[in-house]
Amino acid sequence: MHRHYKRVAHKAGLSPGTLVRVAEAPVRAVRVDAISYDELQFVESTKITVADALKQVSQTGVTWINVNGSHDSSIVEALGKQFNLHPLVLEDIVTTGQRPKLEDYSDYLFVTIKMLSLDMQTTEVLSDELSILFGPHYVLTIHESEHDVFEPVRERLRKGSGRLRKAGSDYLAYALIDAVVDNYFVVFEHLGEHFEEMQNSIVQSPTPETLRLIQHFKNELLILRKAIWPVRELVSGLQRSESPVMSRTTEVYLRDVHDHTIQIIDTIETFRDMLSGMLDIYLSSASNRLNAVMKVLTIIATIFIPLTFLAGVYGMNFRYMPELEWRWGYPLLWIVMTVSAVAMLAWFRRKKWL
């Protein structure tokens, strides 16, 4: 999983198409799976070599090769040689931090999109770059994470239900993009639950930890915005594509993905407004609590002002003070001080300051 964009300064000066990975390569081994199918047949192979996967490619039906491990440039080069992929496409596959985009190379289409997930322990948004290439009879998906969101698509292929087994590679590519976009809703559903909890805590008892969470989620929404905003342009490009790889019937289904993308973008803006509102509520609550504390302290100090004055007067050790030798002077002073305090409390209550 790649959370932040990586620096690419060390690629400066290299020739275009040089396969240099920016991020550190994970230690896990590369996994290659392949599915070949048509309306009548279905063959699924898991954990095979790229050579075995390429043997399943034919001019009939559709072959889907899924590579978990874009860090292995040798596999990317083998796929590029087999399907005659442009060197710049291969460079984009191994280089992390690509902006979601669509590129038309006449014989095939190249799509880069982000697969998103939410770490439930740290509430961090994790982003995995997914490359999708599809031509007349093949679809290639290359990504880095150990897991993907394609299991529902695989299950539909296994069951042979619906349109998927009857359509071409462009429809499979649409189904994969649709699965990625639908998973965005899952991420936002979990984020929405966290936002509701934060709203309740802010109203009841705002703490510095709440402020830290607000700032944390503002940063996460920035990551989501960068990952999702370009998807609308990407899907619109697929709808308008004049490539022979894209059929008119598939373009109709892409409208639904486009609508979902717009809905997600609206959700991002809504969440940003919610976080701004929560920040205002937090600051207002903190200010109100401070004002309440200052109000209590001010009332206490005001009550003790006349008491302190009386105590100060009779604390002066002058010799000729008649009250000092009066038998009832001490209890009378207590009565005066008590009545003064009670009278001030009654006045504060009448003014509704208490």
C-alpha positions as CSV (number, residue, x, y, z in Angstrom):
1,M,0.0,0.0,0.0
2,H,1.3,3.5,-0.9
3,R,0.0,6.2,1.2
4,H,1.9,9.3,0.0
5,Y,3.3,10.3,-3.3
6,K,7.0,9.5,-3.7
7,R,9.7,11.7,-4.9
8,V,11.0,11.1,-8.4
9,A,14.1,13.3,-8.3
10,H,16.5,10.4,-8.8
11,K,14.8,9.7,-12.2
12,A,15.9,13.1,-13.5
13,G,18.0,12.7,-16.7
14,L,17.0,9.1,-17.5
15,S,15.7,8.3,-20.9
16,P,11.9,8.0,-21.2
17,G,10.6,4.5,-20.6
18,T,13.3,3.6,-18.1
19,L,11.8,1.1,-15.6
20,V,13.0,2.6,-12.3
21,R,10.7,2.0,-9.3
22,V,10.4,5.1,-7.0
23,A,9.0,3.3,-3.9
24,E,10.8,0.6,-2.0
25,A,10.0,-2.9,-3.3
26,P,8.1,-5.1,-0.9
27,V,9.7,-8.3,0.3
28,R,6.7,-10.5,-0.7
29,A,6.8,-12.5,-3.8
30,V,4.9,-11.6,-6.9
31,R,1.7,-13.4,-7.5
32,V,0.2,-14.0,-11.0
33,D,-3.3,-15.2,-11.6
34,A,-5.1,-15.8,-14.9
35,I,-8.7,-16.3,-16.0
36,S,-9.7,-17.2,-19.5
37,Y,-13.3,-17.4,-20.5
38,D,-16.0,-17.0,-23.1
39,E,-19.7,-17.7,-23.1
40,L,-19.2,-21.4,-22.8
41,Q,-15.8,-22.0,-21.2
42,F,-14.1,-20.8,-18.1
43,V,-10.5,-21.6,-16.9
44,E,-9.0,-20.1,-13.8
45,S,-5.3,-20.5,-12.8
46,T,-3.9,-19.1,-9.6
47,K,-0.3,-18.6,-8.4
48,I,1.3,-19.3,-11.8
49,T,4.3,-17.9,-13.7
50,V,3.8,-15.1,-16.1
51,A,4.9,-17.5,-18.9
52,D,2.0,-19.9,-18.1
53,A,-0.4,-16.9,-17.9
54,L,0.6,-15.7,-21.3
55,K,0.0,-19.2,-22.8
56,Q,-3.7,-18.8,-21.9
57,V,-4.0,-15.7,-24.2
58,S,-5.9,-16.5,-27.4
59,Q,-7.7,-14.7,-30.1
60,T,-11.0,-16.1,-28.9
61,G,-12.7,-15.2,-25.7
62,V,-11.1,-13.0,-23.1
63,T,-8.0,-13.5,-20.9
64,W,-7.6,-11.6,-17.6
65,I,-4.1,-11.6,-16.1
66,N,-3.8,-10.2,-12.6
67,V,-0.3,-9.4,-11.3
68,N,0.2,-8.6,-7.7
69,G,3.6,-7.0,-7.6
70,S,4.3,-4.1,-9.9
71,H,7.8,-3.8,-8.4
72,D,9.0,-6.8,-10.5
73,S,10.2,-5.0,-13.7
74,S,11.0,-8.4,-15.4
75,I,7.3,-9.4,-15.3
76,V,6.3,-5.9,-16.5
77,E,8.8,-6.2,-19.4
78,A,7.5,-9.7,-20.3
79,L,3.9,-8.4,-20.5
80,G,5.1,-5.4,-22.5
81,K,6.9,-7.6,-25.0
82,Q,3.9,-10.0,-25.4
83,F,1.3,-7.2,-25.9
84,N,3.6,-4.7,-27.6
85,L,3.1,-2.1,-24.9
86,H,4.7,1.3,-25.2
87,P,7.8,1.9,-23.0
88,L,6.1,4.9,-21.4
89,V,3.2,2.7,-20.3
90,L,5.7,0.3,-18.7
91,E,7.4,3.2,-16.9
92,D,4.0,4.4,-15.5
93,I,3.2,0.9,-14.3
94,V,6.3,0.6,-12.1
95,T,6.3,4.2,-11.0
96,T,4.1,4.9,-8.0
97,G,2.3,8.1,-7.4
98,Q,0.6,8.4,-10.8
99,R,-2.4,10.6,-11.2
100,P,-5.5,8.6,-12.2
101,K,-5.7,8.9,-16.0
102,L,-6.6,7.3,-19.3
103,E,-4.3,6.9,-22.3
104,D,-5.4,5.6,-25.7
105,Y,-2.8,3.7,-27.7
106,S,-5.1,2.7,-30.5
107,D,-4.6,-1.1,-30.1
108,Y,-5.2,-0.9,-26.3
109,L,-6.3,1.4,-23.6
110,F,-4.2,2.2,-20.5
111,V,-6.0,3.2,-17.2
112,T,-4.4,4.2,-13.9
113,I,-6.7,4.4,-10.9
114,K,-6.4,4.2,-7.1
115,M,-7.7,1.3,-5.0
116,L,-8.5,2.7,-1.6
117,S,-9.0,1.1,1.8
118,L,-9.3,2.3,5.3
119,D,-7.0,1.0,8.1
120,M,-9.5,0.4,10.9
121,Q,-6.9,0.6,13.6
122,T,-5.3,3.9,12.6
123,T,-8.2,5.3,10.5
124,E,-5.6,6.0,7.7
125,V,-6.6,5.9,4.1
126,L,-4.4,3.5,2.2
127,S,-3.9,3.9,-1.5
128,D,-2.8,1.2,-3.9
129,E,-2.1,2.2,-7.5
130,L,-3.8,0.0,-10.1
131,S,-2.9,-0.2,-13.7
132,I,-5.5,-1.6,-16.1
133,L,-4.6,-2.4,-19.8
134,F,-7.1,-3.9,-22.1
135,G,-7.1,-4.8,-25.8
136,P,-9.4,-6.8,-28.0
137,H,-9.0,-10.2,-26.2
138,Y,-7.1,-9.4,-23.0
139,V,-7.2,-7.4,-19.8
140,L,-4.1,-6.8,-17.6
141,T,-4.4,-5.6,-14.0
142,I,-1.2,-4.8,-12.2
143,H,-1.1,-3.5,-8.6
144,E,1.0,-3.9,-5.4
145,S,-1.2,-4.7,-2.5
146,E,-1.8,-8.3,-1.3
147,H,-5.6,-7.8,-1.6
148,D,-7.9,-6.3,-4.2
149,V,-11.5,-5.6,-4.6
150,F,-12.1,-7.9,-7.6
151,E,-13.5,-11.0,-5.9
152,P,-17.1,-10.1,-6.7
153,V,-16.1,-9.9,-10.4
154,R,-14.3,-13.2,-10.2
155,E,-17.4,-14.8,-8.6
156,R,-19.6,-13.5,-11.4
157,L,-17.2,-15.0,-13.9
158,R,-17.2,-18.3,-12.1
159,K,-21.0,-18.5,-12.0
160,G,-21.4,-17.3,-15.6
161,S,-24.3,-15.1,-14.6
162,G,-25.2,-11.8,-16.2
163,R,-23.5,-10.2,-19.1
164,L,-19.9,-10.5,-18.1
165,R,-19.1,-13.9,-19.8
166,K,-20.9,-12.9,-22.9
167,A,-19.2,-9.5,-23.4
168,G,-15.7,-8.6,-24.5
169,S,-12.6,-7.3,-22.7
170,D,-13.9,-3.7,-22.6
171,Y,-16.9,-4.8,-20.4
172,L,-14.5,-6.7,-18.1
173,A,-12.4,-3.5,-17.8
174,Y,-15.6,-1.6,-17.0
175,A,-16.5,-4.2,-14.3
176,L,-13.1,-3.8,-12.7
177,I,-13.3,0.0,-12.6
178,D,-16.8,-0.2,-11.3
179,A,-15.6,-2.5,-8.5
180,V,-12.9,0.0,-7.5
181,V,-15.3,2.9,-7.5
182,D,-17.9,0.9,-5.5
183,N,-15.3,0.2,-2.9
184,Y,-14.9,4.0,-2.4
185,F,-18.4,3.9,-0.9
186,V,-17.2,1.3,1.6
187,V,-14.4,3.6,2.7
188,F,-16.7,6.6,3.0
189,E,-19.2,4.6,5.0
190,H,-16.6,3.8,7.6
191,L,-15.4,7.4,7.6
192,G,-19.0,8.6,8.1
193,E,-19.2,6.4,11.2
194,H,-16.1,8.0,12.6
195,F,-17.4,11.5,11.9
196,E,-20.7,10.8,13.8
197,E,-18.6,9.6,16.8
198,M,-16.5,12.8,16.6
199,Q,-19.6,15.0,16.4
200,N,-21.1,13.4,19.6
201,S,-17.8,13.7,21.5
202,I,-17.4,17.4,20.4
203,V,-20.8,18.3,21.7
204,Q,-20.5,16.4,25.0
205,S,-16.8,16.8,26.0
206,P,-14.4,18.2,23.5
207,T,-10.7,17.4,24.2
208,P,-7.4,18.1,22.5
209,E,-7.6,14.5,21.1
210,T,-10.7,15.5,19.3
211,L,-8.9,18.4,17.7
212,R,-6.1,16.0,16.6
213,L,-8.7,13.7,15.0
214,I,-10.3,16.5,13.1
215,Q,-6.9,17.5,11.6
216,H,-6.1,13.9,10.9
217,F,-9.3,13.4,8.9
218,K,-8.8,16.6,7.1
219,N,-5.5,15.2,5.8
220,E,-7.2,11.9,4.9
221,L,-9.8,13.8,2.8
222,L,-7.1,15.6,1.0
223,I,-5.7,12.2,0.0
224,L,-9.1,11.0,-1.1
225,R,-9.7,14.1,-3.1
226,K,-6.5,13.7,-5.0
227,A,-7.3,10.1,-5.7
228,I,-10.9,10.4,-6.7
229,W,-11.3,13.8,-8.5
230,P,-9.4,12.7,-11.6
231,V,-11.5,9.5,-11.9
232,R,-14.4,11.6,-13.2
233,E,-12.3,12.8,-16.0
234,L,-11.0,9.2,-16.6
235,V,-14.5,7.7,-16.9
236,S,-15.6,10.6,-19.1
237,G,-12.7,9.8,-21.4
238,L,-13.7,6.2,-21.6
239,Q,-17.2,7.3,-22.6
240,R,-16.0,9.5,-25.3
241,S,-13.3,7.1,-26.5
242,E,-13.3,6.3,-30.2
243,S,-11.0,3.4,-29.8
244,P,-12.1,0.2,-31.5
245,V,-11.5,-1.6,-28.2
246,M,-14.5,0.2,-26.6
247,S,-18.0,-0.9,-27.7
248,R,-21.0,1.4,-27.7
249,T,-22.9,-0.9,-25.4
250,T,-20.1,-0.6,-22.7
251,E,-20.1,3.2,-22.9
252,V,-23.7,3.1,-21.7
253,Y,-22.7,1.2,-18.5
254,L,-19.9,3.7,-17.9
255,R,-22.5,6.4,-17.3
256,D,-23.4,4.6,-14.1
257,V,-19.7,4.7,-13.0
258,H,-19.6,8.4,-13.8
259,D,-22.7,9.0,-11.7
260,H,-21.1,7.1,-8.8
261,T,-17.9,9.1,-9.1
262,I,-19.8,12.4,-9.0
263,Q,-21.7,11.1,-5.9
264,I,-18.5,10.3,-4.2
265,I,-17.0,13.7,-5.0
266,D,-20.1,15.3,-3.5
267,T,-19.6,13.2,-0.4
268,I,-16.0,14.4,-0.1
269,E,-17.2,18.0,-0.2
270,T,-19.9,17.2,2.3
271,F,-17.4,15.6,4.7
272,R,-15.0,18.6,4.3
273,D,-17.9,20.9,5.3
274,M,-18.7,18.6,8.2
275,L,-15.1,18.7,9.4
276,S,-15.0,22.5,9.1
277,G,-18.2,22.7,11.1
278,M,-16.9,20.3,13.7
279,L,-13.8,22.5,14.0
280,D,-16.0,25.6,14.6
281,I,-18.0,23.7,17.2
282,Y,-14.9,22.5,18.9
283,L,-13.5,26.1,19.1
284,S,-16.9,27.4,20.3
285,S,-17.2,24.7,22.9
286,A,-13.7,25.3,24.2
287,S,-14.4,29.1,24.3
288,N,-17.7,28.5,26.1
289,R,-16.1,26.3,28.7
290,L,-13.4,28.9,29.3
291,N,-16.0,31.6,29.6
292,A,-17.9,29.5,32.1
293,V,-14.8,28.9,34.2
294,M,-13.9,32.6,34.1
295,K,-17.5,33.5,35.1
296,V,-17.4,31.3,38.2
297,L,-14.0,32.7,39.2
298,T,-15.1,36.3,38.6
299,I,-18.2,35.8,40.8
300,I,-16.1,34.2,43.6
301,A,-13.6,37.1,43.4
302,T,-16.4,39.7,43.4
303,I,-18.0,38.2,46.5
304,F,-14.7,38.2,48.3
305,I,-13.9,41.9,47.5
306,P,-16.1,43.4,50.3
307,L,-15.1,40.6,52.6
308,T,-11.4,41.2,52.0
309,F,-12.0,45.0,52.5
310,L,-13.6,44.4,55.9
311,A,-11.0,41.9,57.0
312,G,-8.3,44.4,55.9
313,V,-9.8,47.3,57.8
314,Y,-10.1,45.4,61.0
315,G,-6.7,43.8,60.5
316,M,-5.0,47.2,61.0
317,N,-3.5,47.3,64.4
318,F,-4.3,50.9,65.3
319,R,-4.5,51.6,69.0
320,Y,-7.6,53.8,69.0
321,M,-10.1,51.7,67.1
322,P,-13.3,51.6,69.2
323,E,-14.6,48.4,67.6
324,L,-11.6,46.4,68.7
325,E,-12.6,46.6,72.4
326,W,-16.3,46.1,71.8
327,R,-17.6,42.8,73.2
328,W,-19.9,42.1,70.2
329,G,-17.6,43.4,67.6
330,Y,-16.3,40.1,66.3
331,P,-19.7,38.3,65.8
332,L,-21.2,41.5,64.3
333,L,-18.4,41.6,61.8
334,W,-19.2,38.0,60.8
335,I,-22.9,38.9,60.4
336,V,-22.0,41.9,58.2
337,M,-19.7,39.8,56.1
338,T,-22.2,37.0,55.7
339,V,-25.1,39.3,54.9
340,S,-22.9,41.0,52.3
341,A,-22.0,37.7,50.6
342,V,-25.6,36.5,50.6
343,A,-26.9,39.8,49.2
344,M,-24.4,39.7,46.4
345,L,-25.3,36.1,45.5
346,A,-29.0,37.1,45.5
347,W,-28.3,40.1,43.2
348,F,-26.3,37.9,40.8
349,R,-29.1,35.4,40.6
350,R,-31.6,38.2,40.0
351,K,-29.5,39.4,37.1
352,K,-29.4,35.8,35.9
353,W,-25.6,35.7,36.1
354,L,-25.9,32.4,38.0
